[in-house]
Amino acid sequence: MKTTPTTKKETVAKPQTFRGVVVKAAMKDTVTVAVSRYVKHPKYKKYQTLTKKYLVEDTGNKTQVGDQVTIVACRPLSKLKHFTISEVTSTATAE
């Protein structure tokens, strides 16, 4: 009797990724990014916009207020910082 080895597919979990807008850039190497979601209320069936702010690592202070960025989860960098900027989607226009 011949046995075949069972192959188990290894699944690699993707880290959380969000798109948001930089709303505060006053700290050193840290920006605050507001991420908005458009969700339906479970009881009243009305759509609403929910916004949550995340502290994000910005090494070198490359972003400014108004930039649209994509953030990705990483290991905890401090008590409240668990995200880094993966790319800057669009930059803010100077007015």
C-alpha positions as CSV (number, residue, x, y, z in Angstrom):
1,M,0.0,0.0,0.0
2,K,1.4,3.3,-1.1
3,T,0.8,6.4,1.0
4,T,0.9,9.8,-0.5
5,P,2.1,12.8,1.6
6,T,-0.6,15.2,2.4
7,T,0.2,18.7,1.3
8,K,-1.1,21.5,3.5
9,K,-1.4,24.9,1.9
10,E,0.3,27.5,4.0
11,T,-1.8,30.6,4.0
12,V,0.0,33.8,4.7
13,A,-2.2,36.4,6.4
14,K,-2.1,39.8,4.7
15,P,-1.7,42.8,7.1
16,Q,-4.5,45.3,7.4
17,T,-4.5,48.0,4.8
18,F,-6.5,51.3,4.9
19,R,-6.7,54.4,2.8
20,G,-7.1,57.7,4.5
21,V,-6.2,61.4,4.7
22,V,-3.5,63.0,6.9
23,V,-5.2,65.3,9.3
24,K,-2.3,66.1,11.7
25,A,1.5,66.2,11.1
26,A,2.7,68.1,14.2
27,M,4.7,65.3,15.8
28,K,8.1,64.0,15.0
29,D,8.0,60.9,12.7
30,T,4.3,60.5,13.4
31,V,1.1,61.6,11.5
32,T,-2.5,61.2,12.3
33,V,-4.5,59.6,9.5
34,A,-8.4,59.7,9.4
35,V,-9.9,56.6,7.7
36,S,-13.6,56.9,6.7
37,R,-16.0,53.9,6.1
38,Y,-19.4,54.1,4.5
39,V,-21.6,51.6,6.3
40,K,-25.2,50.7,6.6
41,H,-26.8,51.0,10.1
42,P,-28.0,47.5,11.2
43,K,-31.4,48.7,12.6
44,Y,-32.3,51.8,10.7
45,K,-30.9,50.7,7.3
46,K,-29.5,54.2,6.7
47,Y,-26.0,54.7,5.4
48,Q,-23.5,56.7,7.5
49,T,-19.9,57.6,7.3
50,L,-17.8,56.4,10.3
51,T,-14.3,57.9,10.7
52,K,-11.5,56.6,12.8
53,K,-8.1,58.1,13.4
54,Y,-4.9,56.2,13.5
55,L,-1.4,57.2,14.6
56,V,1.0,56.2,11.8
57,E,4.8,56.1,11.5
58,D,6.1,58.6,9.0
59,T,9.9,58.4,9.1
60,G,11.5,61.6,7.8
61,N,8.2,63.6,8.0
62,K,7.6,63.2,4.3
63,T,3.8,63.8,4.4
64,Q,1.8,66.9,5.1
65,V,-1.8,67.6,6.1
66,G,-4.2,66.8,3.3
67,D,-2.2,64.0,1.6
68,Q,-4.0,60.8,0.8
69,V,-2.1,57.8,2.0
70,T,-2.3,54.1,2.2
71,I,-1.3,52.7,5.6
72,V,-0.4,49.1,6.5
73,A,-0.3,47.3,9.8
74,C,3.0,46.5,11.4
75,R,4.4,45.4,14.7
76,P,3.6,47.8,17.6
77,L,6.0,50.8,17.4
78,S,4.7,52.5,20.5
79,K,1.7,52.4,22.8
80,L,-0.6,53.8,20.1
81,K,1.3,53.4,16.8
82,H,0.7,50.2,14.9
83,F,0.8,51.4,11.3
84,T,3.3,52.6,8.7
85,I,2.7,54.5,5.5
86,S,3.1,52.3,2.5
87,E,2.5,54.8,-0.2
88,V,1.3,58.4,-0.8
89,T,-1.6,58.3,-3.2
90,S,-2.0,62.0,-3.8
91,T,-0.4,65.0,-2.3
92,A,-2.2,68.1,-0.9
93,T,-2.3,71.2,-3.1
94,A,-0.7,74.3,-1.6
95,E,-3.2,77.2,-1.5
